[in-house]
Amino acid sequence: MSDKLLVTLEGGVKRITFNQPNRRNAIDSEMMESLREAIERSAEDESRVVILSGAGDSFCAGADLQSGALQDRKSVDVTSSLRTHTNPAILAMRNLPKPIIARIHGHAVGVGCNYALACDILIASEQAKFGQGFVKIGLMPDGGSTYTLPRLVGYHKAFELMATGDVFGAAEALSLGMINKVVPFEELDATVDALAVRLVASAPIALAKIKQGLAFAGSHGLAEALDFEAVNQGECFHSEDFGEGVRAFLEKRKPAFSGK
């Protein structure tokens, strides 16, 4: 694991932190690979929720354009790099059967914005900044934003954001439906941590099915979504967590879900 990516796990909460604060946490292939590994391990370990954040004053300012790998562009196979590093990390995030919270402060631009959009809940400070700046250096967006962004803000707004590359603040991101909440920086950690604690205490199987169900419904019709619900609700119904949830409800106490 690279020291450019910090990973801790305590009390069911895994914290993954981009750790190049001197470069606003611009990400290189080494960090991308470490992120993928950390996310994939989360599917098997004792984590119940993941928090993705950036060290210092930024979440992630996109790809590291100062990386030596970019100096000789003719020798760089970008398609292979995206397929090997960027895309697997995004897919791992979306396929992880556990919720991922993005804790966003400062810049979340370029692929950094798209790592945030791959999370399940986005909490931003008032100083957070977002943008799809690829066009400003002659690139099209990657990191899955051509899929995620229009589903959040609509085609026309997504095209505008991508074609201009404008950077915009947290308030606008909230109004567009890109993020869940904006809080003062002084309240950011407390807000994120409180949400993480709440999700840790929630039913893991149900949370996994919620995430899978939303992903499934995004590419299927109503009838297929209804059948997905029928099949997967059956799994939830026969879980120990459902029995515990019903007992806790009747006994007027908080449930202690086990994920079984």
C-alpha positions in Angstrom: 0.0 0.0 0.0 1.4 3.4 -1.0 2.0 6.0 1.7 0.3 8.4 -0.8 -2.9 6.7 0.4 -3.7 6.3 4.1 -6.0 3.5 5.2 -7.3 2.8 8.7 -10.0 0.6 10.1 -11.6 1.1 13.5 -15.0 0.3 14.9 -16.3 -0.8 11.5 -15.3 2.5 9.8 -12.6 2.3 7.2 -11.0 5.6 6.4 -9.2 6.0 3.0 -7.4 9.3 2.6 -5.6 10.7 -0.5 -2.3 11.8 0.9 -0.5 14.2 -1.4 -1.6 17.5 0.3 1.3 19.4 -1.3 -0.3 18.7 -4.7 -3.9 19.0 -3.5 -4.0 15.2 -3.5 -3.6 14.9 -7.3 -3.6 11.2 -8.0 -1.2 9.0 -9.9 -1.4 5.4 -11.1 0.2 4.2 -7.9 -2.5 5.9 -5.8 -5.2 4.6 -8.1 -4.0 1.0 -7.7 -3.8 1.4 -3.9 -7.4 2.8 -3.9 -8.7 -0.2 -5.8 -6.9 -2.6 -3.5 -8.3 -0.8 -0.4 -11.8 -0.8 -1.7 -11.7 -4.5 -2.8 -10.4 -5.5 0.7 -13.3 -3.7 2.2 -15.6 -6.2 0.7 -14.0 -9.0 2.8 -12.9 -7.3 6.0 -14.7 -6.0 9.1 -15.5 -2.6 7.7 -19.2 -1.6 7.5 -18.8 1.8 6.0 -15.9 3.5 4.1 -15.1 7.2 4.3 -13.1 8.6 1.4 -11.3 11.9 2.0 -8.3 14.0 1.2 -5.5 15.2 3.5 -5.1 18.9 4.0 -7.0 21.5 2.1 -8.3 19.4 -0.8 -10.2 16.2 -1.6 -8.5 15.4 -4.9 -7.5 17.9 -7.6 -7.6 15.3 -10.4 -4.7 13.5 -12.1 -1.2 14.4 -11.2 0.0 16.3 -14.3 3.5 16.6 -12.9 3.9 12.8 -12.9 6.9 11.7 -14.8 4.8 9.2 -16.8 3.2 12.1 -18.6 6.5 13.7 -19.9 6.7 11.4 -23.0 3.1 11.3 -24.1 3.8 9.2 -27.2 4.9 6.3 -25.0 1.9 6.4 -22.7 -1.0 4.1 -23.5 -3.8 6.1 -21.9 -6.5 3.6 -22.9 -4.7 0.8 -21.1 -4.0 3.0 -18.1 -7.7 3.8 -17.7 -8.7 0.2 -18.1 -6.0 -1.0 -15.7 -6.1 1.7 -13.0 -9.0 4.2 -13.1 -11.9 2.1 -14.3 -11.3 -0.9 -11.9 -11.3 1.5 -8.9 -14.5 3.1 -9.9 -16.2 -0.2 -10.5 -14.9 -1.5 -7.2 -16.5 1.4 -5.4 -19.8 1.0 -7.1 -19.8 -2.8 -6.6 -18.8 -2.7 -2.9 -21.7 -4.0 -0.9 -21.1 -1.3 1.8 -21.8 2.4 1.8 -19.0 4.9 0.9 -19.1 8.4 2.3 -17.2 11.1 0.5 -15.9 13.7 2.9 -15.1 16.7 0.6 -13.2 19.8 1.5 -11.5 22.0 -1.0 -11.0 20.9 -4.6 -12.8 17.8 -6.0 -12.1 18.3 -9.7 -11.3 16.3 -12.7 -11.1 12.6 -11.8 -11.2 13.7 -8.2 -14.8 14.9 -8.7 -15.6 11.6 -10.3 -14.2 9.5 -7.4 -16.5 11.6 -5.2 -19.5 10.9 -7.5 -18.7 7.2 -7.3 -19.5 7.3 -3.6 -22.9 6.7 -2.1 -23.2 9.8 0.1 -21.4 13.1 -0.4 -20.9 15.5 2.4 -19.0 18.8 1.6 -17.7 21.7 3.4 -18.7 25.2 2.4 -15.2 25.6 0.9 -15.6 22.6 -1.4 -15.1 23.1 -5.1 -16.2 20.9 -8.0 -15.4 20.8 -11.7 -15.0 18.7 -14.8 -11.9 20.5 -16.0 -10.7 17.9 -18.6 -11.7 20.1 -21.6 -9.3 22.9 -20.4 -6.4 20.6 -21.2 -7.9 19.1 -24.3 -9.3 15.9 -22.8 -12.8 14.4 -22.4 -14.0 13.4 -19.0 -13.2 9.9 -17.6 -13.7 8.2 -14.3 -17.3 7.4 -15.2 -18.7 10.9 -15.2 -20.3 10.6 -18.6 -22.4 7.9 -16.9 -22.9 9.4 -13.4 -23.2 13.1 -14.0 -26.1 13.3 -16.5 -28.1 10.9 -14.3 -27.7 13.4 -11.5 -28.0 16.8 -13.2 -29.5 15.9 -16.6 -27.9 15.8 -20.1 -27.9 19.5 -20.8 -26.3 20.6 -17.5 -23.8 17.8 -17.7 -22.8 18.9 -21.1 -22.4 22.5 -19.9 -20.3 21.5 -17.0 -18.1 19.3 -19.1 -17.8 21.6 -22.1 -16.9 24.7 -20.1 -14.9 23.0 -17.4 -16.0 25.6 -14.9 -15.2 25.2 -11.3 -18.2 25.8 -9.0 -18.9 25.8 -5.3 -20.6 23.4 -2.8 -23.9 25.4 -2.8 -24.3 25.0 -6.6 -23.4 21.3 -6.4 -26.1 20.9 -3.7 -28.7 22.7 -5.8 -27.8 20.5 -8.8 -28.3 17.3 -6.8 -24.7 16.2 -7.0 -24.1 16.1 -3.3 -26.2 15.4 -0.2 -25.2 18.1 2.3 -23.1 21.2 2.8 -21.8 22.1 6.3 -19.3 24.6 7.7 -15.8 23.2 7.7 -15.8 23.1 11.5 -18.7 20.7 11.4 -17.5 18.5 8.5 -15.8 15.8 10.5 -18.5 15.6 13.1 -21.2 15.3 10.5 -19.4 12.6 8.5 -18.5 10.7 11.6 -22.1 10.8 13.0 -23.4 9.4 9.6 -20.7 6.7 9.6 -21.7 5.6 13.1 -25.3 5.5 12.1 -24.5 3.4 9.0 -22.3 1.0 11.0 -25.3 0.3 13.3 -27.6 -0.3 10.3 -28.4 -3.7 8.8 -25.5 -4.6 6.5 -27.5 -6.9 4.3 -30.2 -4.4 3.8 -27.7 -1.6 3.0 -26.0 -3.9 0.4 -29.4 -4.6 -1.2 -30.3 -0.9 -1.3 -27.0 -0.2 -3.2 -27.4 -3.1 -5.5 -31.1 -2.3 -6.1 -30.4 1.3 -7.1 -27.6 0.2 -9.5 -29.8 -2.4 -11.0 -32.8 -0.1 -11.5 -30.6 2.4 -13.2 -30.2 0.1 -16.2 -33.4 -1.9 -16.2 -37.2 -1.3 -16.5 -39.8 -1.2 -13.7 -40.9 -4.8 -14.1 -37.3 -6.0 -13.8 -36.7 -3.7 -10.8 -39.8 -5.1 -9.1 -38.6 -8.6 -9.6 -35.2 -7.7 -8.2 -36.9 -6.3 -5.1 -39.0 -9.5 -4.8 -36.0 -11.8 -4.9 -33.7 -9.8 -2.7 -36.4 -8.9 -0.2 -36.7 -12.6 0.3 -33.1 -12.8 1.3 -33.5 -9.9 3.7 -36.7 -11.5 5.2 -34.9 -14.8 6.0 -31.8 -13.1 7.5 -31.1 -13.0 11.2 -31.0 -9.2 10.9 -34.7 -9.1 10.1 -35.6 -11.2 13.1 -33.5 -8.9 15.3 -35.0 -5.8 13.8 -38.6 -7.1 14.5 -37.7 -8.1 18.1 -36.0 -4.7 18.7 -39.1 -2.9 17.3 -41.5 -4.9 19.6 -39.2 -4.5 22.6 -38.7 -0.8 21.9 -34.9 -0.9 21.8 -32.2 -0.3 19.2 -31.4 -3.4 17.1 -28.0 -5.0 17.2 -27.5 -6.2 13.6 -24.9 -8.8 12.8 -25.0 -8.9 9.0 -26.2 -12.5 9.0 
